[in-house]
Amino acid sequence: MKQFALIRSCCGMLSLLWLSACSTAPVHYYQLQTSIPLHQQAQAGTVLLVEPVNLPADVDRPQLLLEDEQGQPQLQEQHYWTASLSRLLTQAVAGNLSNQLALSTIYAAPQRSLSRYDLGLYLDIRQFSLQRDTEVRLSAAWHLDRAGNNSTVLQGYFNQALPVHSSTHAALVQAQQQLVRMMSEQIGAALQAQLAR
């Protein structure tokens, strides 16, 4: 009789464990997209390759990384980027510049089929922070090099923050996407002035 009660108790505990495993929190995915609209027909022109974006090692991971009030990192185990963050940033910047400058000849690396290009854009992200109910911040050094001799044509630095009055991950990612757009606009305006000379 005691053995039967023990078996029933074990079966009940196993059932509870199985049910709790089935009710884990859902996984959410986020991406950074091109956010500058194309206002006119894109034309062929200067061929620009946006090289893979360089990120701090602690940020370049599959999960979103948030910071608490003390600046301590908090890995978000149920919240993932749809691809590597470096790849998402590279594609977003290339798309933004293509639309801003109305150039169909701006590409995101790697491009194995691209035989030649005129300029390479190198981005070194120094800070990519997400803080709930506080702000998002993006800091990056960038330079445009002429292909072949690697001489720097343009260089600059972007450092901006946007306040965020929400604790949702989606709101933080959307605000960070705005900063990526602002950085792209800064680079695009400098490049446009250079090409007009």
C-alpha positions as CSV (number, residue, x, y, z in Angstrom):
1,M,0.0,0.0,0.0
2,K,2.8,2.4,0.9
3,Q,4.5,1.5,-2.4
4,F,1.3,2.4,-4.3
5,A,1.1,5.8,-2.6
6,L,4.7,6.5,-3.3
7,I,4.2,5.7,-7.0
8,R,1.2,7.9,-7.2
9,S,3.1,10.7,-5.5
10,C,6.0,10.4,-7.9
11,C,3.7,10.3,-10.9
12,G,2.0,13.5,-9.6
13,M,5.3,15.3,-9.3
14,L,6.4,14.2,-12.8
15,S,3.2,15.5,-14.2
16,L,3.7,18.9,-12.5
17,L,7.2,19.1,-13.8
18,W,6.0,18.2,-17.3
19,L,3.3,20.8,-17.2
20,S,5.6,23.5,-15.9
21,A,8.1,22.7,-18.7
22,C,5.3,23.1,-21.3
23,S,4.3,26.6,-19.9
24,T,7.6,28.3,-20.3
25,A,7.6,32.0,-21.3
26,P,7.3,32.5,-25.1
27,V,10.4,33.6,-27.1
28,H,10.4,37.0,-28.8
29,Y,12.4,38.1,-31.8
30,Y,13.5,41.6,-32.8
31,Q,15.3,43.1,-35.8
32,L,16.7,46.4,-37.0
33,Q,15.3,47.5,-40.3
34,T,15.8,50.1,-43.0
35,S,13.8,53.1,-41.7
36,I,14.6,55.9,-44.1
37,P,11.9,55.9,-46.9
38,L,12.9,56.0,-50.5
39,H,11.5,59.2,-52.0
40,Q,12.7,58.8,-55.6
41,Q,13.8,56.2,-58.0
42,A,17.1,54.7,-57.0
43,Q,19.9,55.1,-59.6
44,A,23.2,53.5,-60.1
45,G,26.2,55.6,-59.0
46,T,29.1,55.3,-56.6
47,V,29.4,51.8,-55.4
48,L,29.6,51.7,-51.6
49,L,30.1,48.6,-49.5
50,V,29.1,48.8,-45.9
51,E,31.6,46.5,-44.2
52,P,30.6,44.3,-41.2
53,V,29.9,46.5,-38.2
54,N,32.3,46.1,-35.3
55,L,30.6,45.7,-31.9
56,P,31.7,45.5,-28.3
57,A,32.0,41.8,-27.4
58,D,29.5,41.9,-24.6
59,V,26.8,43.3,-26.9
60,D,27.4,41.0,-29.9
61,R,25.3,38.1,-28.8
62,P,22.0,36.5,-29.9
63,Q,20.0,37.8,-26.9
64,L,19.1,41.4,-26.2
65,L,21.3,42.9,-23.5
66,L,19.7,45.5,-21.2
67,E,21.4,47.7,-18.6
68,D,20.0,48.3,-15.1
69,E,20.2,51.7,-13.3
70,Q,23.8,51.0,-12.2
71,G,24.8,50.1,-15.8
72,Q,25.1,46.4,-15.0
73,P,24.3,44.1,-18.0
74,Q,21.1,41.9,-17.9
75,L,20.9,39.2,-20.6
76,Q,17.3,38.8,-21.8
77,E,17.0,35.0,-22.2
78,Q,13.5,35.1,-23.9
79,H,14.3,38.0,-26.3
80,Y,16.5,37.4,-29.3
81,W,17.7,39.2,-32.4
82,T,16.6,37.6,-35.7
83,A,20.2,37.5,-36.9
84,S,23.6,38.5,-35.5
85,L,23.4,42.1,-34.3
86,S,26.4,43.0,-36.4
87,R,24.6,41.7,-39.5
88,L,21.4,43.5,-38.7
89,L,23.2,46.8,-38.2
90,T,25.2,46.4,-41.4
91,Q,22.0,45.8,-43.4
92,A,20.1,48.6,-41.7
93,V,22.8,51.2,-42.4
94,A,23.2,50.0,-46.0
95,G,19.5,50.2,-46.6
96,N,19.2,53.6,-45.0
97,L,22.0,55.0,-47.0
98,S,20.7,53.5,-50.2
99,N,17.3,55.2,-49.7
100,Q,18.6,58.5,-48.4
101,L,21.0,58.9,-51.4
102,A,18.7,57.2,-53.9
103,L,21.6,54.9,-54.9
104,S,21.0,51.3,-56.0
105,T,24.7,50.6,-55.7
106,I,25.0,50.5,-51.9
107,Y,25.6,47.0,-50.5
108,A,25.9,45.3,-47.1
109,A,28.9,43.0,-46.7
110,P,29.6,40.2,-47.3
111,Q,28.9,40.5,-51.0
112,R,30.9,37.7,-52.7
113,S,29.4,38.5,-56.1
114,L,30.6,42.2,-55.9
115,S,33.7,42.4,-58.1
116,R,34.6,46.0,-57.4
117,Y,33.4,48.9,-55.3
118,D,34.5,52.6,-55.0
119,L,34.1,53.2,-51.2
120,G,34.0,51.1,-48.1
121,L,32.2,52.2,-44.9
122,Y,33.7,51.0,-41.6
123,L,31.6,51.4,-38.4
124,D,33.1,50.8,-35.0
125,I,30.2,50.8,-32.5
126,R,31.5,52.0,-29.1
127,Q,28.2,51.9,-27.2
128,F,24.9,50.2,-27.9
129,S,22.9,50.4,-24.7
130,L,19.3,49.7,-23.9
131,Q,17.9,50.9,-20.5
132,R,14.3,50.4,-19.5
133,D,12.3,53.5,-18.7
134,T,15.5,55.6,-19.2
135,E,17.2,55.8,-22.6
136,V,18.9,54.1,-25.4
137,R,22.3,55.2,-26.6
138,L,24.4,54.7,-29.7
139,S,28.0,55.8,-30.1
140,A,30.1,55.0,-33.1
141,A,33.2,56.1,-35.0
142,W,33.0,55.7,-38.7
143,H,35.2,56.3,-41.8
144,L,34.8,56.0,-45.5
145,D,37.8,54.6,-47.3
146,R,38.6,54.6,-51.0
147,A,38.8,51.0,-52.3
148,G,42.2,49.8,-53.4
149,N,44.5,52.2,-51.5
150,N,42.5,52.3,-48.3
151,S,42.9,56.1,-48.1
152,T,40.3,57.7,-45.8
153,V,37.9,60.0,-47.6
154,L,35.6,60.9,-44.8
155,Q,35.4,60.2,-41.1
156,G,33.1,61.1,-38.2
157,Y,31.7,60.3,-34.8
158,F,28.1,59.7,-33.8
159,N,27.0,59.9,-30.1
160,Q,23.3,60.3,-29.3
161,A,20.8,59.1,-26.8
162,L,17.0,59.0,-26.9
163,P,14.7,58.9,-23.8
164,V,12.5,55.9,-23.5
165,H,9.4,56.0,-21.2
166,S,8.6,52.3,-21.6
167,S,9.9,49.1,-20.1
168,T,9.0,47.0,-23.2
169,H,11.7,45.4,-25.3
170,A,9.9,46.4,-28.5
171,A,10.0,50.1,-27.4
172,L,13.7,49.9,-26.7
173,V,14.5,48.3,-30.0
174,Q,12.3,50.9,-31.9
175,A,14.2,53.7,-30.2
176,Q,17.5,52.2,-31.0
177,Q,16.4,51.8,-34.6
178,Q,15.7,55.6,-34.6
179,L,19.3,56.2,-33.5
180,V,20.6,53.9,-36.3
181,R,18.6,56.1,-38.7
182,M,20.1,59.3,-37.3
183,M,23.6,57.9,-37.6
184,S,22.9,56.8,-41.2
185,E,21.6,60.3,-42.0
186,Q,24.8,61.9,-40.6
187,I,26.9,59.6,-42.7
188,G,24.7,60.1,-45.8
189,A,24.8,63.9,-45.5
190,A,28.6,63.9,-45.3
191,L,28.8,61.4,-48.3
192,Q,26.4,63.5,-50.3
193,A,28.4,66.6,-49.8
194,Q,31.5,64.8,-50.8
195,L,30.0,63.3,-54.0
196,A,28.7,66.8,-55.0
197,R,32.3,68.2,-55.1
